[in-house]
Every structure is written in C-alpha cells, then in structure tokens.
Amino acid sequence: MAEYLDETAENGAGSAPTIGRQNHAAFLAEERDVSWADYVEARLRDYFSRQRVSSFNIIGLECRSTLCEVLAVNRRPQGTSVDVDSWQDVIYAMKREPWYQPAQIREPEIEFGLSKDGRVAILTHLVRK
C-alpha cells in the first residue's frame, strides 16, 4: 500500500490522484490535535477489538487534527469479496457507536488496493467535520 500511496510511479511519472492519496497527503501534513486524536484513537481501538473482522489485520491506526487513517490488510492472499464486504460493514456500523457523533466524523472514505503478496489492503480515512 505504501507504493500505492506514493504519488510518483517507479518511472517518475505522477500517479493518478485518488481520494485515498489526497487524504493520505493531507494526513501526513497535519499536526496532531492531542485531545481529539487520543479520544478517537482509543475508541477506534476498542471498537475494532470488539468486531469480528478476523480476516484482516489492522496494521496502522492513527489520528491527527482532522483525519484518522486506518490501514488493514487481509490475513491471507486472494481475499474474497466477502472479506471486503465484511470490512465495509464494520466501518459503516461504526456510525452507531455512542462516541461517533461527538467525535464529529463525516462519512468514512475507503480505498482498496493489493499488497505485493496479493493480499487485499484497505485504507480507511475518517474525516472530522
């Protein structure tokens, strides 16, 4: 996914802009709002620990000032559409959590890619209103 998020291709040409790339660049440029980021990160960790997303490993979860970035990778190569659907179900069910509205998070933005070993990689951004 790191190669995917890189805005320059191996040949030096620019990569096509996507919402995921734009959000990732904005995320990297942000300072951390400690109170908001700590609050949301703790709730996200708790939320994901209670979910049954056994087909994915969360390998990155961090919040800054207006963005949280969650990177998950399928545990096995050749992930299925059921795996992708289950991730989306978990992300969109998050809106029912009591902390979601107070955290002022808009609609999640999800982008899918492949890791070098063929596993599904999912980049999810939660954007603060």
VOBAGU-827242 format. One line per field, with one value per residue (C-alpha): residue in one letter; x, y, z. Coordinates in Angstrom, 3 decimals, decimal comma. Layout:
BEGIN
res: [a	...]
X: [X	...]
Y: [Y	...]
Z: [Z	...]
# end
This chain:
BEGIN
res: [m	a	e	y	l	d	e	t	a	e	n	g	a	g	s	a	p	t	i	g	r	q	n	h	a	a	f	l	a	e	e	r	d	v	s	w	a	d	y	v	e	a	r	l	r	d	y	f	s	r	q	r	v	s	s	f	n	i	i	g	l	e	c	r	s	t	l	c	e	v	l	a	v	n	r	r	p	q	g	t	s	v	d	v	d	s	w	q	d	v	i	y	a	m	k	r	e	p	w	y	q	p	a	q	i	r	e	p	e	i	e	f	g	l	s	k	d	g	r	v	a	i	l	t	h	l	v	r	k]
X: [0,000	2,957	3,873	0,267	0,106	3,346	2,409	5,201	5,338	8,567	9,224	8,949	5,574	2,846	0,290	-3,378	-4,903	-7,398	-9,280	-7,065	-3,856	-5,201	-6,327	-3,015	-1,044	-3,281	-2,914	0,889	0,857	-1,337	-0,261	-1,790	-4,729	-3,841	-7,211	-9,277	-6,765	-6,293	-10,062	-10,846	-7,869	-8,875	-12,441	-11,340	-9,020	-11,802	-14,308	-12,067	-11,208	-14,936	-15,557	-15,383	-13,035	-10,869	-9,879	-7,985	-5,050	-5,081	-1,503	-1,912	-4,284	-3,501	-5,392	-4,107	-6,211	-8,956	-8,125	-7,771	-6,069	-6,666	-4,739	-5,898	-4,512	-6,185	-4,565	-4,440	-3,655	-6,534	-9,042	-12,657	-15,388	-16,972	-13,874	-14,161	-17,881	-17,286	-14,760	-17,235	-19,974	-17,729	-16,734	-20,267	-21,661	-19,255	-21,730	-23,986	-21,310	-22,136	-18,783	-19,084	-21,301	-19,456	-16,197	-17,714	-16,710	-18,162	-18,840	-15,829	-13,790	-12,451	-9,971	-8,898	-5,581	-3,332	-0,183	2,882	1,957	-1,573	-3,451	-6,261	-5,113	-7,737	-7,078	-9,857	-9,973	-12,253	-12,598	-13,508	-16,270]
Y: [0,000	2,329	2,096	2,755	5,879	7,233	9,969	9,121	5,916	3,932	5,618	9,061	9,879	11,093	8,604	9,211	11,250	9,386	10,349	7,938	9,537	13,029	12,154	10,428	13,500	15,767	13,388	13,474	17,287	17,671	18,429	16,296	17,639	15,625	15,747	14,785	12,268	10,482	10,344	8,902	6,511	4,938	4,449	3,049	0,527	-0,568	-0,737	-2,833	-5,173	-5,928	-6,607	-9,904	-8,914	-11,973	-11,923	-8,605	-7,322	-3,648	-2,598	1,139	3,347	6,984	10,256	13,801	17,007	16,357	12,872	9,358	6,798	3,070	0,559	-3,037	-5,986	-9,300	-12,132	-14,451	-13,977	-13,964	-12,257	-12,589	-10,055	-11,356	-10,157	-6,714	-6,572	-7,513	-4,661	-2,187	-3,476	-2,913	0,582	1,732	0,154	2,410	5,265	3,636	3,889	6,465	8,246	8,639	11,743	13,565	12,916	14,837	12,312	12,520	9,596	7,223	7,062	3,633	2,707	-0,808	-1,971	-5,011	-5,683	-7,046	-10,569	-10,310	-9,587	-7,043	-3,799	-1,340	2,292	3,946	7,635	9,136	12,853	15,286	17,791]
Z: [0,000	0,606	-3,061	-3,991	-1,847	-3,268	-5,697	-8,127	-10,092	-10,494	-13,831	-12,204	-13,732	-11,410	-10,126	-10,761	-7,936	-5,760	-2,627	-0,665	-1,959	-1,334	2,190	2,922	1,805	3,912	6,863	6,641	6,544	9,640	13,163	15,905	17,919	21,008	22,763	19,692	18,333	21,668	22,198	18,762	18,621	21,952	20,765	17,409	19,080	21,415	18,550	16,312	19,201	19,604	15,913	14,129	11,340	11,723	8,056	8,475	10,495	11,359	10,739	11,163	13,124	13,797	14,108	13,675	13,663	11,126	9,822	11,130	8,922	9,339	7,244	7,266	5,299	4,578	6,532	3,558	-0,118	-2,542	-0,299	-1,314	-1,918	1,306	3,183	1,612	2,356	5,991	6,361	4,880	7,199	10,226	9,116	8,363	11,571	13,461	12,983	15,598	18,290	21,017	20,529	16,746	16,637	19,461	17,571	14,639	11,978	8,486	6,160	6,118	2,918	1,941	-0,764	-1,709	-3,127	-3,221	-1,264	-3,047	-1,956	-3,356	-0,142	-0,058	1,569	2,744	3,531	5,528	6,353	8,941	8,379	11,129	10,305]
# end
